[in-house]
């Protein structure tokens, strides 16, 4: 995974998972329970990841573990809590 995506990940604790869920809800702009590519790009731009379009697309596909074209909350949590 790109260094901008991997960064330091948090250990999975109840407090951390709650924080990650809040971040997911913030990123889920259309409130459909999933993050699409545009929402993912907005999230990473907000984190100042400094990634180009190709890197963003690659990162999105890495986080989208089930390859359905969307990032669900569990995929998001797994992304933030997996080394």
ChimeraX attribute file (.defattr): number of C-alpha atoms within 10 A of each C-alpha:
attribute: neighborCount
match mode: 1-to-1
recipient: residues
	/A:1	11
	/A:2	13
	/A:3	10
	/A:4	16
	/A:5	20
	/A:6	13
	/A:7	12
	/A:8	12
	/A:9	13
	/A:10	15
	/A:11	13
	/A:12	15
	/A:13	10
	/A:14	9
	/A:15	10
	/A:16	15
	/A:17	17
	/A:18	13
	/A:19	13
	/A:20	21
	/A:21	16
	/A:22	12
	/A:23	14
	/A:24	23
	/A:25	17
	/A:26	14
	/A:27	22
	/A:28	22
	/A:29	16
	/A:30	12
	/A:31	11
	/A:32	10
	/A:33	15
	/A:34	22
	/A:35	27
	/A:36	19
	/A:37	18
	/A:38	13
	/A:39	18
	/A:40	23
	/A:41	20
	/A:42	14
	/A:43	18
	/A:44	16
	/A:45	13
	/A:46	11
	/A:47	11
	/A:48	10
	/A:49	16
	/A:50	12
	/A:51	17
	/A:52	8
	/A:53	10
	/A:54	9
	/A:55	15
	/A:56	22
	/A:57	14
	/A:58	13
	/A:59	21
	/A:60	22
	/A:61	17
	/A:62	17
	/A:63	22
	/A:64	21
	/A:65	17
	/A:66	12
	/A:67	11
	/A:68	9
	/A:69	15
	/A:70	20
	/A:71	27
	/A:72	20
	/A:73	17
	/A:74	14
	/A:75	18
	/A:76	19
	/A:77	22
	/A:78	16
	/A:79	20
	/A:80	21
	/A:81	17
	/A:82	12
	/A:83	11
